[in-house]
């Protein structure tokens, strides 16, 4: 075999190996989605619907595929209000912190979802975060839910209102 023929074969072999290696390389990861869900409805049914949407979103995106924030604002804070707190609150019509609702919230938190609670809404309804809400840390209370929504959208979060 002539020298040029050997070089040609070697070139083809190296090209084939390079293509084979490229085909077995891990696929480039899709960019992580950043999403903010806005919940301001008082209805437990609407709130559970939103939580199921979030659960389905996490499942479809896969592990590490989405970063989700939930902003609870207005009557939507009722999602985390414990039922025994309702009698002493001002104007809040529902305390939806049922065991089923709170289990769903805790499950989503375990998957990295952050629930941000509007401080204006807490003051408006006379809610004491330490006594009346389910597992809300001080860093989860934002001064204004509307401002938090705007800031998250400015940072590239897609807005969803289920």
C-alpha positions as MATLAB code, in Angstrom:
seq = 'XXXXXXXXXXXXXXXXXXXXXXXXXXXXXXXXXXXXXXXXXXXXXXXXXXXXXXXXXXXXXXXXXXXXXXXXXXXXXXXXXXXXXXXXXXXXXXXXXXXXXXXXXXXXXXXXXXXXXXXXXXXXXXXXXXXXXXXXXXXXXXXXXXXXXXXXXXXXXXXXXX';
ca = [
       0.000    0.000    0.000;
       1.340    3.376   -0.961;
       2.098    6.096    1.570;
      -0.738    8.405    0.359;
      -3.233    5.514    0.607;
      -2.121    4.757    4.193;
      -2.496    8.421    5.162;
      -5.946    8.507    3.585;
      -6.998    5.385    5.519;
      -5.546    6.771    8.745;
      -7.377   10.058    8.199;
     -10.658    8.205    7.616;
     -10.097    6.076   10.717;
      -9.376    9.126   12.881;
     -12.430   10.915   11.479;
     -14.620    7.882   12.225;
     -13.278    7.688   15.786;
     -13.878   11.404   16.315;
     -17.464   11.094   15.078;
     -18.044    8.058   17.262;
     -16.698    9.880   20.326;
     -18.831   12.944   19.584;
     -21.936   10.793   19.282;
     -21.371    9.227   22.695;
     -20.682   12.522   24.456;
     -23.434   13.656   26.813;
     -25.959   15.969   25.206;
     -25.717   19.604   26.141;
     -28.076   20.339   29.030;
     -31.032   22.521   28.249;
     -30.935   25.835   30.074;
     -32.656   25.820   33.448;
     -36.104   27.392   33.308;
     -36.847   30.154   35.801;
     -40.543   30.471   36.594;
     -42.636   32.447   39.069;
     -46.169   31.327   39.848;
     -48.515   34.042   41.149;
     -51.255   32.892   43.516;
     -53.721   35.454   44.831;
     -56.967   33.452   44.808;
     -58.724   32.571   48.075;
     -60.263   29.344   46.777;
     -58.660   26.140   48.084;
     -59.647   24.471   44.807;
     -57.769   27.083   42.733;
     -54.781   26.885   45.056;
     -54.608   23.073   44.776;
     -54.917   23.429   40.994;
     -51.889   25.747   41.043;
     -49.906   23.334   43.226;
     -50.684   20.455   40.849;
     -49.491   22.639   37.949;
     -46.233   23.246   39.792;
     -45.823   19.536   40.599;
     -46.412   18.656   36.926;
     -43.987   21.382   35.813;
     -41.252   19.932   38.030;
     -41.890   16.418   36.726;
     -41.809   17.503   33.078;
     -38.655   19.616   33.458;
     -36.781   16.845   35.254;
     -34.267   17.157   38.081;
     -32.505   20.507   37.958;
     -34.491   21.601   34.907;
     -36.511   24.370   36.529;
     -36.215   26.857   39.364;
     -39.638   27.823   40.706;
     -40.753   30.637   42.980;
     -44.354   30.968   44.152;
     -45.548   34.401   45.218;
     -48.535   34.299   47.573;
     -50.230   37.668   47.612;
     -53.618   39.023   48.680;
     -56.046   36.269   49.644;
     -53.609   33.735   48.197;
     -51.731   33.792   51.505;
     -54.632   31.697   52.822;
     -52.839   28.696   51.300;
     -50.451   28.695   54.267;
     -52.790   30.055   56.961;
     -53.600   27.473   59.614;
     -57.376   26.977   60.059;
     -57.247   27.698   63.799;
     -55.912   31.207   63.021;
     -58.890   32.298   60.886;
     -61.183   33.536   63.706;
     -58.781   36.294   64.790;
     -57.754   37.485   61.305;
     -59.191   40.645   59.741;
     -61.080   40.099   56.490;
     -59.364   36.934   55.313;
     -62.128   34.602   54.157;
     -60.218   31.341   54.034;
     -57.497   29.480   55.865;
     -56.659   26.643   53.520;
     -53.777   25.130   55.462;
     -55.363   21.675   55.460;
     -53.153   18.608   55.938;
     -53.487   17.771   52.216;
     -52.583   21.309   51.099;
     -49.645   21.569   53.488;
     -48.328   18.137   52.500;
     -48.340   19.262   48.861;
     -46.552   22.515   49.780;
     -43.947   20.644   51.848;
     -43.371   18.161   49.012;
     -42.762   21.014   46.579;
     -40.429   22.736   49.036;
     -38.479   19.484   49.291;
     -37.979   19.739   45.520;
     -36.560   23.264   45.792;
     -39.682   25.380   45.248;
     -39.642   28.591   47.304;
     -42.882   30.101   48.554;
     -42.631   33.873   48.991;
     -45.332   35.535   51.096;
     -46.392   39.168   50.658;
     -45.691   41.206   53.794;
     -48.319   43.797   52.832;
     -50.966   41.062   52.735;
     -49.860   39.705   56.113;
     -50.258   43.160   57.675;
     -53.581   43.818   55.919;
     -55.163   40.660   57.353;
     -53.381   40.779   60.719;
     -51.493   37.521   60.154;
     -48.686   36.679   62.571;
     -46.202   34.671   60.456;
     -44.827   32.765   63.448;
     -48.218   31.761   64.856;
     -50.625   31.699   61.916;
     -48.626   30.336   58.965;
     -47.234   26.910   58.146;
     -43.411   26.823   58.066;
     -42.753   30.313   56.745;
     -39.278   31.588   57.549;
     -38.546   35.329   57.825;
     -36.508   35.207   54.584;
     -39.617   33.918   52.761;
     -41.569   37.084   53.559;
     -41.156   39.781   50.936;
     -42.163   43.405   51.588;
     -44.495   43.440   48.572;
     -45.702   40.514   46.491;
     -46.213   42.716   43.442;
     -42.678   44.090   43.669;
     -41.312   40.540   44.086;
     -43.179   39.478   40.931;
     -41.770   42.423   38.971;
     -38.218   41.848   40.220;
     -38.315   38.136   39.399;
     -39.581   38.903   35.902;
     -36.788   41.459   35.435;
     -34.342   38.678   36.374;
     -35.733   36.480   33.602;
     -38.391   34.463   35.424;
     -41.391   33.559   33.285;
     -44.691   34.623   34.874;
     -47.461   32.042   35.259;
     -50.832   32.688   36.864;
     -52.759   29.420   36.998;
];
